[in-house]
Amino acid sequence: GDAADWRNSLQLIAQKGPESARGVAFPLLGCSWMQRDKSEAEKALAFIPAQGIANSFDEATIPREYCVGRTAWLFGNKEVAQTALTAARGIFERTTREQPDYAQGWTYLGLTDAMLGRCDEAIREGRRACEILPFTKDSWIGPIWITYLAEIYTWCGDKDAALQQLKIAAELPTGITYGELKSSPDWDSLRGDPRFEQI
């Protein structure tokens, strides 16, 4: 499928050397999450340096700890996930303290807290990102925060709120795509719900 073709293209770029590999490490990791491919995820993680990596998709700087933690969480390795996500949480929390108007810091703190089961905080943090940079102010990145807020609600088990946010994101020109909805494990708990199928 498309994700496999996209991953193959990224792997060809990664083979050009360490600099190239770093440049595509996060998209490669994202593809491996979409395809639920643990061994490919581990290969992609190897390209991510200790100081973290820039995600060109949402203009965030993502700590390596978050990448490790989210991968472990996705594949059910609870112990590694807990340790890495707790470390990532400390980094994001410091970022939000030092840069309270940096939406990226809030949204990733929210995603991290959702994976750690700190749902009340996660929802507040996800909403904060949407308030700081709404899609009415930034039509390119704003919709991403709505999608991330939908993820937070999904991971926290609030199906209604998740579907409400997803519907908004899907209707925006730069919102979530059909491919992401169809392939991403993030929405597995919503599958089978007629409202999700409609979106």
Disulfide bonds with the S-S distance in Angstrom:
Cys119-Cys156 2.31
